[in-house]
Amino acid sequence: MSLDPLLTGDPLLTDDTLLPAEGPQKRSVYIWQGAIVLVLLLLFAGLGFQLWRTNHAEQRAAGSAPAFTVTTFDGETISSADLLGKGVVLNFWASWCDPCREEADLLQANWERERENGIVFVGLDYLDQEPAALAYMEEFGITYPSGQDLQSNAARRYGIKGVPETFFINPEGAITEIVIGPITGQARMDTLLDEIRPVQ
């Protein structure tokens, strides 16, 4: 009668003899596992590079003001090229932005005061819904040219991080000052406007 070698403790039977020998199938599994790990590493490396590039490429604009074109809510098309020779106050805003409300009256008042002095105010509505934007403009009586920044094209070029942000651009097309957050004082506004005021 033959006895079960596992019960008898037959020294000729080792653990190795219980496992199938490694063959092409096992090697194929290792190769696939390695390929998956490599793909994941490349994916994470790519995401890291994109994040680094975004953080470095989308810095706030300085020097020459990036070009922009906006179609206002009134249907007028305004290009930065058309504004050369004038001082430009380029304000990024949104109806959902509470700090924008703090400066809305000041921007409108200075537009009314300066519009005949070669200074143009332009509002770019950022990540907003048109009905909400129009209601905001009506609430604050905003009459200076404003339109949606479609696909955030200008926001990306100017490298804004949020709203409000305001760029003061001189008649030669150079950025003289960037204000992050609301402008709340007339004295501060006067100083900023004097830097971009065209020579009469």
Contact map, one row per residue, 1 for C-alpha under 8 A:
11100000000000000000000000000000000000000000000000000000000000000000000000000000000000000000000000000000000000000000000000000000000000000000000000000000000000000000000000000000000000000000000000000000
11110000000000000000000000000000000000000000000000000000000000000000000000000000000000000000000000000000000000000000000000000000000000000000000000000000000000000000000000000000000000000000000000000000
11111011000000000000000000000000000000000000000000000000000000000000000000000000000000000000000000000000000000000000000000000000000000000000000000000000000000000000000000000000000000000000000000000000
01111111000000000000000000000000000000000000000000000000000000000000000000000000000000000000000000000000000000000000000000000000000000000000000000000000000000000000000000000000000000000000000000000000
00111111110010000000000000000000000000000000000000000000000000000000000000000000000000000000000000000000000000000000000000000000000000000000000000000000000000000000000000000000000000000000000000000000
00011111110010000000000000000000000000000000000000000000000000000000000000000000000000000000000000000000000000000000000000000000000000000000000000000000000000000000000000000000000000000000000000000000
00111111110000000000000000000000000000000000000000000000000000000000000000000000000000000000000000000000000000000000000000000000000000000000000000000000000000000000000000000000000000000000000000000000
00111111110000000000000000000000000000000000000000000000000000000000000000000000000000000000000000000000000000000000000000000000000000000000000000000000000000000000000000000000000000000000000000000000
00001111111010000000000000000000000000000000000000000000000000000000000000000000000000000000000000000000000000000000000000000000000000000000000000000000000000000000000000000000000000000000000000000000
00001111111110000000000000000000000000000000000000000000000000000000000000000000000000000000000000000000000000000000000000000000000000000000000000000000000000000000000000000000000000000000000000000000
00000000111111000000000000000000000000000000000000000000000000000000000000000000000000000000000000000000000000000000000000000000000000000000000000000000000000000000000000000000000000000000000000000000
00000000011111000000000000000000000000000000000000000000000000000000000000000000000000000000000000000000000000000000000000000000000000000000000000000000000000000000000000000000000000000000000000000000
00001100111111101000000000000000000000000000000000000000000000000000000000000000000000000000000000000000000000000000000000000000000000000000000000000000000000000000000000000000000000000000000000000000
00000000001111111100000000000000000000000000000000000000000000000000000000000000000000000000000000000000000000000000000000000000000000000000000000000000000000000000000000000000000000000000000000000000
00000000000011111110000000000000000000000000000000000000000000000000000000000000000000000000000000000000000000000000000000000000000000000000000000000000000000000000000000000000000000000000000000000000
00000000000001111111000000000000000000000000000000000000000000000000000000000000000000000000000000000000000000000000000000000000000000000000000000000000000000000000000000000000000000000000000000000000
00000000000011111111000000000000000000000000000000000000000000000000000000000000000000000000000000000000000000000000000000000000000000000000000000000000000000000000000000000000000000000000000000000000
00000000000001111111000000000000000000000000000000000000000000000000000000000000000000000000000000000000000000000000000000000000000000000000000000000000000000000000000000000000000000000000000000000000
00000000000000111111100000000000000000000000000000000000000000000000000000000000000000000000000000000000000000000000000000000000000000000000000000000000000000000000000000000000000000000000000000000000
00000000000000011111110000000000000000000000000000000000000000000000000000000000000000000000000000000000000000000000000000000000000000000000000000000000000000000000000000000000000000000000000000000000
00000000000000000011111000000000000000000000000000000000000000000000000000000000000000000000000000000000000000000000000000000000000000000000000000000000000000000000000000000000000000000000000000000000
00000000000000000001111111100000000000000000000000000000000000000000000000000000000000000000000000000000000000000000000000000000000000000000000000000000000000000000000000000000000000000000000000000000
00000000000000000000111111100000000000000000000000000000000000000000000000000000000000000000000000000000000000000000000000000000000000000000000000000000000000000000000000000000000000000000000000000000
00000000000000000000011111110000000000000000000000000000000000000000000000000000000000000000000000000000000000000000000000000000000000000000000000000000000000000000000000000000000000000000000000000000
00000000000000000000011111111000000000000000000000000000000000000000000000000000000000000000000000000000000000000000000000000000000000000000000000000000000000000000000000000000000000000000000000000000
00000000000000000000011111111100000000000000000000000000000000000000000000000000000000000000000000000000000000000000000000000000000000000000000000000000000000000000000000000000000000000000000000000000
00000000000000000000011111111110000000000000000000000000000000000000000000000000000000000000000000000000000000000000000000000000000000000000000000000000000000000000000000000000000000000000000000000000
00000000000000000000000111111111000000000000000000000000000000000000000000000000000000000000000000000000000000000000000000000000000000000000000000000000000000000000000000000000000000000000000000000000
00000000000000000000000011111111100000000000000000000000000000000000000000000000000000000000000000000000000000000000000000000000000000000000000000000000000000000000000000000000000000000000000000000000
00000000000000000000000001111111110000000000000000000000000000000000000000000000000000000000000000000000000000000000000000000000000000000000000000000000000000000000000000000000000000000000000000000000
00000000000000000000000000111111111000000000000000000000000000000000000000000000000000000000000000000000000000000000000000000000000000000000000000000000000000000000000000000000000000000000000000000000
00000000000000000000000000011111111100000000000000000000000000000000000000000000000000000000000000000000000000000000000000000000000000000000000000000000000000000000000000000000000000000000000000000000
00000000000000000000000000001111111110000000000000000000000000000000000000000000000000000000000000000000000000000000000000000000000000000000000000000000000000000000000000000000000000000000000000000000
00000000000000000000000000000111111111000000000000000000000000000000000000000000000000000000000000000000000000000000000000000000000000000000000000000000000000000000000000000000000000000000000000000000
00000000000000000000000000000011111111100000000000000000000000000000000000000000000000000000000000000000000000000000000000000000000000000000000000000000000000000000000000000000000000000000000000000000
00000000000000000000000000000001111111110000000000000000000000000000000000000000000000000000000000000000000000000000000000000000000000000000000000000000000000000000000000000000000000000000000000000000
00000000000000000000000000000000111111111000000000000000000000000000000000000000000000000000000000000000000000000000000000000000000000000000000000000000000000000000000000000000000000000000000000000000
00000000000000000000000000000000011111111100000000000000000000000000000000000000000000000000000000000000000000000000000000000000000000000000000000000000000000000000000000000000000000000000000000000000
00000000000000000000000000000000001111111110000000000000000000000000000000000000000000000000000000000000000000000000000000000000000000000000000000000000000000000000000000000000000000000000000000000000
00000000000000000000000000000000000111111111000000000000000000000000000000000000000000000000000000000000000000000000000000000000000000000000000000000000000000000000000000000000000000000000000000000000
00000000000000000000000000000000000011111111100000000000000000000000000000000000000000000000000000000000000000000000000000000000000000000000000000000000000000000000000000000000000000000000000000000000
00000000000000000000000000000000000001111111110000000000000000000000000000000000000000000000000000000000000000000000000000000000000000000000000000000000000000000000000000000000000000000000000000000000
00000000000000000000000000000000000000111111111000000000000000000000000000000000000000000000000000000000000000000000000000000000000000000000000000000000000000000000000000000000000000000000000000000000
00000000000000000000000000000000000000011111111100000000000000000000000000000000000000000000000000000000000000000000000000000000000000000000000000000000000000000000000000000000000000000000000000000000
00000000000000000000000000000000000000001111111110000000000000000000000000000000000000000000000000000000000000000000000000000000000000000000000000000000000000000000000000000000000000000000000000000000
00000000000000000000000000000000000000000111111111000000000000000000000000000000000000000000000000000000000000000000000000000000000000000000000000000000000000000000000000000000000000000000000000000000
00000000000000000000000000000000000000000011111111100000000000000000000000000000000000000000000000000000000000000000000000000000000000000000000000000000000000000000000000000000000000000000000000000000
00000000000000000000000000000000000000000001111111110000000000000000000000000000000000000000000000000000000000000000000000000000000000000000000000000000000000000000000000000000000000000000000000000000
00000000000000000000000000000000000000000000111111111000000000000000000000000000000000000000000000000000000000000000000000000000000000000000000000000000000000000000000000000000000000000000000000000000
00000000000000000000000000000000000000000000011111111100000000000000000000000000000000000000000000000000000000000000000000000000000000000000000000000000000000000000000000000000000000000000000000000000
00000000000000000000000000000000000000000000001111111110000000000000000000000000000000000000000000000000000000000000000000000000000000000000000000000000000000000000000000000000000000000000000000000000
00000000000000000000000000000000000000000000000111111111000000000000000000000000000000000000000000000000000000000000000000000000000000000000000000000000000000000000000000000000000000000000000000000000
00000000000000000000000000000000000000000000000011111111100000000000000000000000000000000000000000000000000000000000000000000000000000000000000000000000000000000000000000000000000000000000000000000000
00000000000000000000000000000000000000000000000001111111110000000000000000000000000000000000000000000000000000000000000000000000000000000000000000000000000000000000000000000000000000000000000000000000
00000000000000000000000000000000000000000000000000111111111000000000000000000000000000000000000000000000000000000000000000000000000000000000000000000000000000000000000000000000000000000000000000000000
00000000000000000000000000000000000000000000000000011111111000000000000000000000000000000000000000000000000000000000000000000000000000000000000000000000000000000000000000000000000000000000000000000000
00000000000000000000000000000000000000000000000000001111111000000000000000000000000000000000000000000000000000000000000000000000000000000000000000000000000000000000000000000000000000000000000000000000
00000000000000000000000000000000000000000000000000000111111100000000000000000000000000000000000000000000000000000000000000000000000000000000000000000000000111110000000000000000000000000000000000000000
00000000000000000000000000000000000000000000000000000011111110000000000000000000000000000000000000000000000000000000000000000000000000000000000000000000000001110000000000000000000000000000000000000000
00000000000000000000000000000000000000000000000000000000011111000000000000000000000000000000000000000000000000000000000000000000000000000000000000000000000001110000000000000000000000000000000000000000
00000000000000000000000000000000000000000000000000000000001111111100000000000000000000000000000000000000000000000000000000000000000000000000000000000000000011100000000000000000000000000000000000000000
00000000000000000000000000000000000000000000000000000000000111111000000000000000000000000000000000000000000000000000000000000000000000000000000000000000000000000000000000000110000000000000000000000000
00000000000000000000000000000000000000000000000000000000000011111000000000000000000000000000000000000000000000000000000000000000000000000000000000000000000000000000000000000111000000000000000000000000
00000000000000000000000000000000000000000000000000000000000011111100000000000000000000000000000000000000000000000000000000000000000000000000000000000000000000000000000000001110000000000000000000000000
00000000000000000000000000000000000000000000000000000000000011111110000000000000000000000000000000000000000000000000000000000000000000000000000000000000000001000000000010001110000000000000000000000000
00000000000000000000000000000000000000000000000000000000000010011111000000000000000000000000000000000000000000000000000000000000000000000000000000000000000011000000000000000000000000000000000000000000
00000000000000000000000000000000000000000000000000000000000000001111100000000011100000000000000000000000000000000000000000000000000000000000000000000000010000000000000000000000000000000000000000000000
00000000000000000000000000000000000000000000000000000000000000000111110000000011000000000000000000000000000000000000000000000000000000000000000000000000010000000000000000000000000000000000000000000000
00000000000000000000000000000000000000000000000000000000000000000011111000001111000000000000000000000000000000000000000000000000000000000000000000000000000000000000000000000000000000000000000000000000
00000000000000000000000000000000000000000000000000000000000000000001111100001110000000000000000000000000000000000000000000010000000000000000000001111000000000000000000000000000000000000000000000000000
00000000000000000000000000000000000000000000000000000000000000000000111111111100000000000000000000000000000000000000000000000000000000000000000001110000000000000000000000000000000000000000000000000000
00000000000000000000000000000000000000000000000000000000000000000000011111111100000000000000000000000000000000000000000000000000000000000000000011110000000000000000000000000000000000000000000000000000
00000000000000000000000000000000000000000000000000000000000000000000001111110000000000000000000000000000000000000000000000000000000001000000000011110000000000000000000000000000000000000000000000000000
00000000000000000000000000000000000000000000000000000000000000000000001111110000000000000000000000000000000000000000000000000000000000000000000000000000000000000000000000000000000000000000000000000000
00000000000000000000000000000000000000000000000000000000000000000000001111111000000000000000000000000000000000000000000000000000000000000000000000000000000000000000000000000000000000000000000000000000
00000000000000000000000000000000000000000000000000000000000000000000001111111100000000000000000000000000000000000000000000000000000000000000000000000000000000000000000000000000000000000000000000000000
00000000000000000000000000000000000000000000000000000000000000000000111100111110000000000000000000000000000000000000000000000000000000000000000000000000000000000000000000000000000000000000000000000000
00000000000000000000000000000000000000000000000000000000000000000000111100011111010000000000000000000000000000000000000000000000000000000000000000000000000000000000000000000000000000000000000000000000
00000000000000000000000000000000000000000000000000000000000000000011110000001111111000000000000000000000000000000000000000000000000000000000000000000000000000000000000000000000000000000000000000000000
00000000000000000000000000000000000000000000000000000000000000000011100000000111111100000000000000000000000000000000000000000000000000000000000000000000000000000000000000000000000000000000000000000000
00000000000000000000000000000000000000000000000000000000000000000010000000000011111100000000000000000000000000000000000000000000000000000000000000000000000000000000000000000000000000000000000000000000
00000000000000000000000000000000000000000000000000000000000000000000000000000111111100000000000000000000000000000000000000000000000000000000000000000000000000000000000000000000000000000000000000000000
00000000000000000000000000000000000000000000000000000000000000000000000000000011111111110000000000000000000000000000000100000000000000000000000000000000000000000000000000100000000000000000000000000000
00000000000000000000000000000000000000000000000000000000000000000000000000000001111111100000000000000000000000000000000000000000000000000000000000000000000000000000000000111000000000000000000000000000
00000000000000000000000000000000000000000000000000000000000000000000000000000000001111100000000000000000000000000000000000000000000000000000000000000000000000000000000001111000000000000000000000000100
00000000000000000000000000000000000000000000000000000000000000000000000000000000001111110000000000000000000000000000011100000000000000000000000000000000000000000000000001110000000000000000000000011100
00000000000000000000000000000000000000000000000000000000000000000000000000000000001111111000000000000000000000000000011100000000000000000000000000000000000000000000000111100000000000000000000010011100
00000000000000000000000000000000000000000000000000000000000000000000000000000000001001111100000000000000000000000000001111000000000000000000000000000000000000000000001111100000000000000000000000010000
00000000000000000000000000000000000000000000000000000000000000000000000000000000000000111110000000000000000000000000001111000000000000000000000000000000000000000000011110000000000000000000000000000000
00000000000000000000000000000000000000000000000000000000000000000000000000000000000000011111000000000000000000000000000011110000000000000000000000000000000000000000011110000000000000000000000000000000
00000000000000000000000000000000000000000000000000000000000000000000000000000000000000001111100000000000000000000000000011110000000000000000000000000000000000000001111000000000000000000000000000000000
00000000000000000000000000000000000000000000000000000000000000000000000000000000000000000111110000000000000000000000000000111100000000000000000000000000001000000011110000000000000000000000000000000000
00000000000000000000000000000000000000000000000000000000000000000000000000000000000000000011111010010000000000000000000000111100000000000000000000000000000000000011100000000000000000000000000000000000
00000000000000000000000000000000000000000000000000000000000000000000000000000000000000000001111110010000000000000000000000001111000010000000000000000000000000000011000000000000000000000000000000000000
00000000000000000000000000000000000000000000000000000000000000000000000000000000000000000000111111010000000000000000000000001001000110010000000000000000000000000000000000000000000000000000000000000000
00000000000000000000000000000000000000000000000000000000000000000000000000000000000000000000011111000000000000000000000000000001000000000000000000000000000000000000000000000000000000000000000000000000
00000000000000000000000000000000000000000000000000000000000000000000000000000000000000000000111111111000000000000000000000000000000000000000000000000000000000000011000000000000000000000000000000000000
00000000000000000000000000000000000000000000000000000000000000000000000000000000000000000000001111111100000000000000000000000000000000000000000000000000000000000000000000000000000000000000000000000000
00000000000000000000000000000000000000000000000000000000000000000000000000000000000000000000000011111110000000000000000000000000000000000000000000000000000000000011000000000000000011000000000000000000
00000000000000000000000000000000000000000000000000000000000000000000000000000000000000000000111011111111000000000000000000000000000000000000000000000000000000000011000000000000000011000000000000000000
00000000000000000000000000000000000000000000000000000000000000000000000000000000000000000000000011111111100000000000000000000000000000000000000000000000000000000000000000000000000000000000000000000000
00000000000000000000000000000000000000000000000000000000000000000000000000000000000000000000000001111111100000000000000000000000000000000000000000000000000000000000000000000000000001110000000000000000
00000000000000000000000000000000000000000000000000000000000000000000000000000000000000000000000000111111111000000000000000000000000000000000000000000000000000000000000000000000000001110000000000000000
00000000000000000000000000000000000000000000000000000000000000000000000000000000000000000000000000011111111100000000000000000000000000000001010000000000000000000000000000000000000000000000000000000000
00000000000000000000000000000000000000000000000000000000000000000000000000000000000000000000000000001111111110000000000000000000000000000001000000000000000000000000000000000000000000000000000000000000
00000000000000000000000000000000000000000000000000000000000000000000000000000000000000000000000000000011111111000000000000000000000000000000000000000000000000000000000000000000000000111100000000000000
00000000000000000000000000000000000000000000000000000000000000000000000000000000000000000000000000000011111111100000000010000000000000000000000000000000000000000000000000000000000000000000000000000000
00000000000000000000000000000000000000000000000000000000000000000000000000000000000000000000000000000001111111110000000000000000000000000000111100000000000000000000000000000000000000000000000000000000
00000000000000000000000000000000000000000000000000000000000000000000000000000000000000000000000000000000111111111000000000000000000000000000000000000000000000000000000000000000000000000000000000000000
00000000000000000000000000000000000000000000000000000000000000000000000000000000000000000000000000000000011111111100000000000000000000000000000000000000000000000000000000000000000000000000000000000000
00000000000000000000000000000000000000000000000000000000000000000000000000000000000000000000000000000000001111111110001110000000000000000000000100000000000000000000000000000000000000000000000000000000
00000000000000000000000000000000000000000000000000000000000000000000000000000000000000000000000000000000000111111110000000000000000000000000000000000000000000000000000000000000000000000000000000000000
00000000000000000000000000000000000000000000000000000000000000000000000000000000000000000000000000000000000011111111000000000000000000000000000000000000000000000000000000000000000000000000000000000000
00000000000000000000000000000000000000000000000000000000000000000000000000000000000000000000000000000000000001111111111100000000000000000000000000000000000000000000000000000000000000000000000000000000
00000000000000000000000000000000000000000000000000000000000000000000000000000000000000000000000000000000000000111111111100000000000000000000000000000000000000000000000000000000000000000000000000000000
00000000000000000000000000000000000000000000000000000000000000000000000000000000000000000000000000000000000000001111111000000000000000000000000000000000000000000000000000000000000000000000000000000000
00000000000000000000000000000000000000000000000000000000000000000000000000000000000000000000000000000000000000000111111000000000000000000000000000000000000000000000000000000000000000000000000000001100
00000000000000000000000000000000000000000000000000000000000000000000000000000000000001100000000000000000000000000111111100000000000000000000000000000000000000000000000000000000000000000000000000001100
00000000000000000000000000000000000000000000000000000000000000000000000000000000000001111000000000000000000000100111111110000000000000000000000000000000000000000000000000000000000000000000000000011100
00000000000000000000000000000000000000000000000000000000000000000000000000000000001001111000000000000000000000100110011111000000000000000000000100000000000000000000000000000000000000000000000000000000
00000000000000000000000000000000000000000000000000000000000000000000000000000000000000011110000000000000001000100000001111100000000000000000000110000000000000000000000000000000000000000000000000000000
00000000000000000000000000000000000000000000000000000000000000000000000000000000000000011110000000000000000000000000000111110000000000000000000111000000000000000000000000000000000000000000000000000000
00000000000000000000000000000000000000000000000000000000000000000000000000000000000000000111100000000000000000000000000011111000000000000000000111100000000000000000000000000000000000000000000000000000
00000000000000000000000000000000000000000000000000000000000000000000010000000000000000000111100000000000000000000000000001111100000000000000000001111000000000000000000000000000000000000000000000000000
00000000000000000000000000000000000000000000000000000000000000000000000000000000000000000001111000000000000000000000000000111111000010000000000001111000000000000000000000000000000000000000000000000000
00000000000000000000000000000000000000000000000000000000000000000000000000000000000000000001110000000000000000000000000000011111000000000000000000011001001000000010000000000000000000000000000000000000
00000000000000000000000000000000000000000000000000000000000000000000000000000000000000000000010000000000000000000000000000001111100000000000000000001001000000000000000000000000000000000000000000000000
00000000000000000000000000000000000000000000000000000000000000000000000000000000000000000000011100000000000000000000000000001111110110000000000000010000000000000000000000000000000000000000000000000000
00000000000000000000000000000000000000000000000000000000000000000000000000000000000000000000000000000000000000000000000000000011111110000000000000000000000000000000000000000000000000000000000000000000
00000000000000000000000000000000000000000000000000000000000000000000000000000000000000000000000000000000000000000000000000000001111111000000000000010000000000000000000000000000000000000000000000000000
00000000000000000000000000000000000000000000000000000000000000000000000000000000000000000000000000000000000000000000000000000000111111100000000000000000000000000000000000000000000000000000000000000000
00000000000000000000000000000000000000000000000000000000000000000000000000000000000000000000001000000000000000000000000000000001111111110000000000000000000000000000000000000000000000000000000000000000
00000000000000000000000000000000000000000000000000000000000000000000000000000000000000000000011000000000000000000000000000001001111111111000000000000000000000000000000000000000000000000000000000000000
00000000000000000000000000000000000000000000000000000000000000000000000010000000000000000000000000000000000000000000000000000000011111111100000000000000000000000000000000000000000000000000000000000000
00000000000000000000000000000000000000000000000000000000000000000000000000000000000000000000000000000000000000000000000000000000001111111110000000000000000000000000000000000000000000000000000000000000
00000000000000000000000000000000000000000000000000000000000000000000000000000000000000000000001000000000000000000000000000000000000111111111000000000000000000000000000000000000000000000000000000000000
00000000000000000000000000000000000000000000000000000000000000000000000000000000000000000000000000000000000000000000000000000000000011111111111000000000000000000000000000000000000000000000000000000000
00000000000000000000000000000000000000000000000000000000000000000000000000000000000000000000000000000000000000000000000000000000000001111111110000000000000000000000000000000000000000000000000000000000
00000000000000000000000000000000000000000000000000000000000000000000000000000000000000000000000000000000000000000000000000000000000000111111110000000000000000000000000000000000000000000000000000000000
00000000000000000000000000000000000000000000000000000000000000000000000000000000000000000000000000000001100000000000000000000000000000011111110000000000000000000000000000000000000000000000000000000000
00000000000000000000000000000000000000000000000000000000000000000000000000000000000000000000000000000000000100000000000000000000000000001111111000000000000000000000000000000000000000000000000000000000
00000000000000000000000000000000000000000000000000000000000000000000000000000000000000000000000000000001000100000000000000000000000000001111111100000000000000000000000000000000000000000000000000000000
00000000000000000000000000000000000000000000000000000000000000000000000000000000000000000000000000000000000100000000000000000000000000001000111110000000000000000000000000000000000000000000000000000000
00000000000000000000000000000000000000000000000000000000000000000000000000000000000000000000000000000000000100100000000111100000000000000000011111000000000000000000000000000000000000000000000000000000
00000000000000000000000000000000000000000000000000000000000000000000000110000000000000000000000000000000000000000000000011100000000000000000001111100000000000000000000000000000000000000000000000000000
00000000000000000000000000000000000000000000000000000000000000000000011110000000000000000000000000000000000000000000000001111000000000000000000111110000000000000000000000000000000000000000000000000000
00000000000000000000000000000000000000000000000000000000000000000000011110000000000000000000000000000000000000000000000000111000000000000000000011111000000000000000000000000000000000000000000000000000
00000000000000000000000000000000000000000000000000000000000000000000011110000000000000000000000000000000000000000000000000011101010000000000000001111100000000000000000000000000000000000000000000000000
00000000000000000000000000000000000000000000000000000000000000000000010000000000000000000000000000000000000000000000000000011110000000000000000000111111111000000000000000000000000000000000000000000000
00000000000000000000000000000000000000000000000000000000000000000000000000000000000000000000000000000000000000000000000000000000000000000000000000011111100000000000000000000000000000000000000000000000
00000000000000000000000000000000000000000000000000000000000000000000000000000000000000000000000000000000000000000000000000000000000000000000000000001111100000000000000000000000000000000000000000000000
00000000000000000000000000000000000000000000000000000000000000000000000000000000000000000000000000000000000000000000000000000110000000000000000000001111111100000000000000000000000000000000000000000000
00000000000000000000000000000000000000000000000000000000000000000000000000000000000000000000000000000000000000000000000000000000000000000000000000001111111110000000000000000000000000000000000000000000
00000000000000000000000000000000000000000000000000000000000000000011000000000000000000000000000000000000000000000000000000000000000000000000000000001001111111000000000000000000000000000000000000000000
00000000000000000000000000000000000000000000000000000000000000000000000000000000000000000001000000000000000000000000000000000100000000000000000000001001111111110000000000000000000000000000000000000000
00000000000000000000000000000000000000000000000000000000010000000000000000000000000000000000000000000000000000000000000000000000000000000000000000000001111111110000000000000000000000000000000000000000
00000000000000000000000000000000000000000000000000000000010010000100000000000000000000000000000000000000000000000000000000000000000000000000000000000000111111100000000000000000000000000000000000000000
00000000000000000000000000000000000000000000000000000000011110001100000000000000000000000000000000000000000000000000000000000000000000000000000000000000011111110000000000000000000000000000000000000000
00000000000000000000000000000000000000000000000000000000011110000000000000000000000000000000000000000000000000000000000000000000000000000000000000000000001111111000000000000000000000000000000000000000
00000000000000000000000000000000000000000000000000000000011100000000000000000000000000000000000000000000000000000000000000000000000000000000000000000000001101111110100000000000000000000000000000000000
00000000000000000000000000000000000000000000000000000000000000000000000000000000000000000000000000000000000000000000000000000000000000000000000000000000000000111110000000000000000000000000000000000000
00000000000000000000000000000000000000000000000000000000000000000000000000000000000000000000000000000000000000000000000000000000000000000000000000000000000000011111100000000000000000000000000000000000
00000000000000000000000000000000000000000000000000000000000000000000000000000000000000000001110010110000000000000000000000000100000000000000000000000000000000011111100000000000000110000000000000000000
00000000000000000000000000000000000000000000000000000000000000000000000000000000000000000011110010110000000000000000000000000000000000000000000000000000000000000111110000000000000111000000000000000000
00000000000000000000000000000000000000000000000000000000000000000000000000000000000000000011100000000000000000000000000000000000000000000000000000000000000000010111111000000000011111000000000000000000
00000000000000000000000000000000000000000000000000000000000000000000000000000000000000001111000000000000000000000000000000000000000000000000000000000000000000000001111100000000011100000000000000000000
00000000000000000000000000000000000000000000000000000000000000000000000000000000000000011110000000000000000000000000000000000000000000000000000000000000000000000000111110000011111000000000000000000000
00000000000000000000000000000000000000000000000000000000000000000000000000000000000000111100000000000000000000000000000000000000000000000000000000000000000000000000011111000011110000000000000110010000
00000000000000000000000000000000000000000000000000000000000000001000000000000000000000111100000000000000000000000000000000000000000000000000000000000000000000000000001111111111100000000000000000010000
00000000000000000000000000000000000000000000000000000000000000000000000000000000000011110000000000000000000000000000000000000000000000000000000000000000000000000000000111111111000000000000000000111100
00000000000000000000000000000000000000000000000000000000000000000000000000000000001111110000000000000000000000000000000000000000000000000000000000000000000000000000000011111100000000000000000000011100
00000000000000000000000000000000000000000000000000000000000000000000000000000000000111000000000000000000000000000000000000000000000000000000000000000000000000000000000011111100000000000000000000000000
00000000000000000000000000000000000000000000000000000000000000011000000000000000000110000000000000000000000000000000000000000000000000000000000000000000000000000000000011111110000000000000000000000000
00000000000000000000000000000000000000000000000000000000000001111000000000000000000000000000000000000000000000000000000000000000000000000000000000000000000000000000000011111111000000000000000000000000
00000000000000000000000000000000000000000000000000000000000001111000000000000000000000000000000000000000000000000000000000000000000000000000000000000000000000000000001111001111110000000000000000000000
00000000000000000000000000000000000000000000000000000000000000100000000000000000000000000000000000000000000000000000000000000000000000000000000000000000000000000000001111000111110000000000000000110000
00000000000000000000000000000000000000000000000000000000000000000000000000000000000000000000000000000000000000000000000000000000000000000000000000000000000000000000001110000011111000000000000100000000
00000000000000000000000000000000000000000000000000000000000000000000000000000000000000000000000000000000000000000000000000000000000000000000000000000000000000000000111100000011111100000000000000000000
00000000000000000000000000000000000000000000000000000000000000000000000000000000000000000000000000000000000000000000000000000000000000000000000000000000000000000000111000000000111111100000000000000000
00000000000000000000000000000000000000000000000000000000000000000000000000000000000000000000000000000000000000000000000000000000000000000000000000000000000000000011110000000000011111000000000000000000
00000000000000000000000000000000000000000000000000000000000000000000000000000000000000000000000000110000000000000000000000000000000000000000000000000000000000000011100000000000001111100000000000000000
00000000000000000000000000000000000000000000000000000000000000000000000000000000000000000000000000110110000000000000000000000000000000000000000000000000000000000001100000000000001111110000000000000000
00000000000000000000000000000000000000000000000000000000000000000000000000000000000000000000000000000110010000000000000000000000000000000000000000000000000000000000000000000000001011111001100000000000
00000000000000000000000000000000000000000000000000000000000000000000000000000000000000000000000000000110010000000000000000000000000000000000000000000000000000000000000000000000000001111101000000000000
00000000000000000000000000000000000000000000000000000000000000000000000000000000000000000000000000000000010000000000000000000000000000000000000000000000000000000000000000000000000000111111100000000000
00000000000000000000000000000000000000000000000000000000000000000000000000000000000000000000000000000000010000000000000000000000000000000000000000000000000000000000000000000000000000011111110000000000
00000000000000000000000000000000000000000000000000000000000000000000000000000000000000000000000000000000000000000000000000000000000000000000000000000000000000000000000000000000000000001111111000000000
00000000000000000000000000000000000000000000000000000000000000000000000000000000000000000000000000000000000000000000000000000000000000000000000000000000000000000000000000000000000000111111111100000000
00000000000000000000000000000000000000000000000000000000000000000000000000000000000000000000000000000000000000000000000000000000000000000000000000000000000000000000000000000000000000101111111110000000
00000000000000000000000000000000000000000000000000000000000000000000000000000000000000000000000000000000000000000000000000000000000000000000000000000000000000000000000000000000000000000111111111000000
00000000000000000000000000000000000000000000000000000000000000000000000000000000000000000000000000000000000000000000000000000000000000000000000000000000000000000000000000000000000000000011111111100000
00000000000000000000000000000000000000000000000000000000000000000000000000000000000000000000000000000000000000000000000000000000000000000000000000000000000000000000000100000000100000000001111111110000
00000000000000000000000000000000000000000000000000000000000000000000000000000000000000100000000000000000000000000000000000000000000000000000000000000000000000000000000100000000000000000000111111111000
00000000000000000000000000000000000000000000000000000000000000000000000000000000000000000000000000000000000000000000000000000000000000000000000000000000000000000000000000000000000000000000011111111000
00000000000000000000000000000000000000000000000000000000000000000000000000000000000000000000000000000000000000000000000000000000000000000000000000000000000000000000000001000001000000000000001111111000
00000000000000000000000000000000000000000000000000000000000000000000000000000000000001110000000000000000000000000000001000000000000000000000000000000000000000000000000111100001000000000000000111111100
00000000000000000000000000000000000000000000000000000000000000000000000000000000000001100000000000000000000000000000111000000000000000000000000000000000000000000000000001100000000000000000000011111110
00000000000000000000000000000000000000000000000000000000000000000000000000000000000011100000000000000000000000000000111000000000000000000000000000000000000000000000000001100000000000000000000000011111
00000000000000000000000000000000000000000000000000000000000000000000000000000000000000000000000000000000000000000000000000000000000000000000000000000000000000000000000000000000000000000000000000001111
00000000000000000000000000000000000000000000000000000000000000000000000000000000000000000000000000000000000000000000000000000000000000000000000000000000000000000000000000000000000000000000000000000111
